[in-house]
Amino acid sequence: MYYMFFVINMTVLAIIHKVKKNTISIEHKIGYSFVITSLGLLLVIFIL
């Protein structure tokens, strides 16, 4: 479970980094990645 969370979080972070480039700070990128990943996992858990 934690491994999947880590992999999804890193994937989302990489996508945000590629899309946003230097328009937002690294701290905000990490925050957005965490929020999106958490919401995605909660959605998957409730669907299952």
C-alpha positions, 0 to 999 in steps of 0.5 A: 500500500505504501509503495503504491502511494509512493509510486503514484505520488512520484508520478503525479509530482513528475507530471506537475513538474513537467507541466508547470516548469518554473511557474510554481515553487517546489514546495507547492509542487510537492503539496499539490502532488500530495493532495492529488494523490491522496484524493485519488487514493481515497476515490479508489478506496471508496469505489472498491 
